Amino acid sequence: MAFDLVQYFAEQIKLQKPQLFNQYPAQEKNQFISEINALTLGKLITLIQENESSIYQEIQNQDALYIQEISRHLTTSAHNQSELNKSELESAITEMLSLQLNEIKQLDTTGSLGHSGVKELLIGQIEHLSGYAEDWVWSTNNLLELKGSKPLIQEEISLDETMKEFNLMVHQQQTDHAAASDQAIEANTSIPAWAKIAEPLVALVILWILYQAATQMFS
């Protein structure tokens, strides 16, 4: 199972954006954070499925106008059923989407994930998002495969445990890359069968040339 960005982002939002939805009771605050977390992360998944090169560049070099465009698109979607008013929702989406992009960039840098690693990480979140939000969220961000999904039973873990999980994932990825490199080197340096068969013939040719030279020298 892929590293859980859903829970990781939820923890980071509470740590980095403690003022977000503070005007609401705790239960409503957590509900809004969960909905928008799923809404924005799901949108990143659909974007990387559609054009992985483009969204990877946005992760590396964030464009405020691009983030605002996504926020406005999600806010004004006909499928959006958020209880928040439009201006409050758009502002919250912008904040949380910016945070998510920053965190993904840091994870990319820390783990040397690269283009394909970031895509694999994001696509792997689909299983963690299963049943995480109501269907209107998946209709809004176009992650339609999760419509009607039921939550997977997962044990809640701390942020420290989440980071240990990420480090384990990075270690496994590096091990796989090293193994692939070793196999490639071994394949390149191994002696082909035809070369082994030709070795005696080459030796005979060299001996014949030496014999001819010696014969001419002493004749």
Secondary structure, 3 states (H helix, E strand, C coil): CCCCHHHHHHHHHHHHCCCCCCCCCHHHHHHHHHHHHHHHHHHHHHHHHHCHHHHHHHHHCCCHHHHHHHHHHHHHCCCCCCCCCHHHHHHHHHHHHHHHHHHHHHHHHHHCCHHHHHHHHHHCHHHHHCCCCCHHHHHHHCCHHHCCCCCCCCCCCCHHHHHHHHHHHHHHHHHHHHHHHHHHHHHHHCCCHHHHHHHHHHHHHHHHHHHHHHHHHHC
